[in-house]
Amino acid sequence: MRVLVVEDDARIAADVCKALRAAGYVTETASDGENAWFLGDTEDYDAVVLDLGLPHMDGLTVLKKWREAKRNLPVIALTARGSWMERVEGIDAGADDYLPKPFRMEELVARLRALVRRSAGHGSPLLTVGDLSLDERQMRVSLAGVPVDLAPLEYRAIAYLMHNQGRVVSQAELSEHIHGAEDAYDSNAIEALIARVRRKIDGDVIKTRRGFGYIIAEPGS
């Protein structure tokens, strides 16, 4: 899962990125509103953590411009000012959730997980497809109740495919959301990654659509 962290305080940005990476997310950062607007308008993110007090262009303006352009990426708004009026303004501008500073990183991660789940149409932190299950809280994948030992990259691949279950995910999209945009896309590396995951979870769970990509779907669908 790929998350854009928009924060002009370098220390806070580093702490947020560290917490999100530990929770299995790929993070990218922007420190001003103009750069944040450009990235959110041109790149594909699973969620955005958006500080409202930004230089060059404030966060509310950034959010409004995204929504006017029909960019529906999930957004958690952050602000040092916790007044109810500002919360209303943020929600009216298109924020999906709101967190006043200071905040606990555990709460931010939990809210972000829930936001990403809801945007993908899932209500529970336990995602299941047939005998395969993924528990986001414990970052654990199980097959028929037996935990599967996965490397971090393998876990991110399964998590992205399960959040997008029933939809074909191209190799390029999968690479972007588990590596980030800075790493060059390598089709051979993605094929090798999927092969490793298949050996661990049962080769029939992840199906290949030749020329299109990969899909996880309920058996028989």
N, C-alpha and C positions, 0 to 999 in steps of 0.2 A: 504494500500500500504506500502510495506516494503523497506526502504532505508538504505543503508550502507553509513555512513559518515566517510571518511578517512582523518584525519587531526591531525597533531602532536601538534598543538597549542591548549591546553585544553580550553582556553577561546573561541576561534573561533568555536571549535567543539561544545561546549555547546550552543553557540548562534545559530548556524546552526540547531542543534537538536531542540531547543526551537521553532524556526520559523517553522520548518517542522512539528513538532507535532501539533502546532497551526493550520496548514493547513490540518490536518487530516492524516498525515503519521506516521507510526511506524518506529522508528529509532534505529539503532545499530551503534556502533563506533569501529574504529580501529585507533591506533596512530602511527603505523609503517608499512612499506611496506610489510614485511614478513607476518604479521598477516592479513593485507588487502588482499594479494594475496591468502592466505589460505581460508579466509572466502568467497571471491568472487568465488573461485574455487570449494567450497563444499556446499555453501548455495544458496538459490534461492531468489534473490532480484529483486524488480521492477525497481530500479535505484541505481546508485552509485554517490556520490559526492566525487571526488578524488583529493586531493591536490598532486601536482607533486613533491614538495620538502619534501620528507619523509626520516626518518632514516632507516638504514638497507637495504632498497631496494627502489630506487626512483620510483615515480609514473609512469613515462614512461615505466620503466621495468615491473612494475606490470601490466599495461595496455596491453603491448605487450604479456606477458605471458598468460593473460586471452584470448586475441584474438587468439593466437596460439593454445590454448586448445579449441577453438570454443565456448568460453563463450561470448554470445552476449548481456549481460546485458547492458542497456543504461548507459552511463557515461558522467557526466559533469566534466571537468578538471578545477582545480583551481590552480593558481600560483601567487606568488608575483612579478614575472618577466613577464611583459606584452609585450615582444618583438614579432614582427610578426613571427620571425623564430621559436620561441618556440611554438607559436600557430600552425604553420604548422606542427611541429614535433608531437605535441599532437594529431592533427587531423589525421596525417598519421599513428600514433600508434594505432588509433581506437577510439579516443574520439568522442562522438556525438555532444558535445557542449563545449564551452570554456568560462571561466569567470575569468578575471584578478582581483587580490586583489589590493585595497580594493573594496568591492562590496556592494550593497544594498541587504538586505535579501529579500525584496519584488521582486527584479529581479531574485534572485536565485530560489525562490519558483515558480515564473511564468515560468522560463525556465525549471525547473524540471517538472512542470505540463505538459507543452507542450511536453517534451521529453517522458514522460510516455504515454501520449495520442498517440503520433506518433508510439511508439513501439507497441501499441495495435491496431493500424490501424485506429485511430480516428483523424480527423483533427480539430474538433471544441471543445471548452471547454464545450459545451452543448451536453451531451450525451442523447439520447432518445431511448426508446424501447416501442413501442405502446404509451400508455398514460403516461408512466413513463418517467420523465426527471430528469437529474442531472446537475446542474450548478456548475462546479468546482470553479469558481471565487467567488461565494457567498456561497459555501459549502451548497447548498440547493437542496433538492429533492422535486419534485412536482408530483402530480398525477392528470391528466386532468386539469393542470393549477393551482391546489390548493396545497399550500405548505404543506409538511408533517413534523410533529414535530418528529425528531429522536434524540436519544441519540448519543453521539460520536461513540460508538462501533457499533451501528446500521447503522450510516452513513458510516463508514468504510467498513462494510459488503456489503452494497448496492453498494458503489463505486467500490469495487473490482470485484463484480459480473458483474457490467455494463461495466467496462473496458474489461472484459473477456466474453462479451455477445456472445452467440452462442456456448460456450465451457462449458463442464461439469467441475465444480470445486469441488474437494473432500473436505470433512470436514477437513482433516488434512491440506490441502493447505490453505483453507480459514482461519483456526485458525492461521497458521503461519504468514499470511500476514496482519491480523488485530490485533493480539496480540504481535507477535514477537516470536523468537525462544526460549526465556528464559521462557515463560509461558508454562506449561505442556498442551498438547492437551487433551481436554475433549469433547467427542462426545455429551454427554448430554447437556453441556453448549452451544455448537454450535446449536443443535436442538432447544433449548429454545430460543436462539437468533433469529434464522430464523423464529420461530413461532411468536415472538413479531413483527418482521419486517412485516411479512405477514398480521398480523392484522391491520397494519397501512397503507399498500400500496395496498392491494387487493391480496387475496390469490392465484390468478392464475398467477401472474407475475413471481414469483420464483417457478420453478418446481423442484421436487425431482426425481432423477434417482436412484432408489433403488439399493443399493450396490455400487454406484459410487459417488454421491454427488448432487450438485445443479446447475441449469442453468437458466439464463435469456436469452430469445430469442424473436424475433419478433413473434407476434401472427400468428399462422398457419404454422410456420417454423418447 
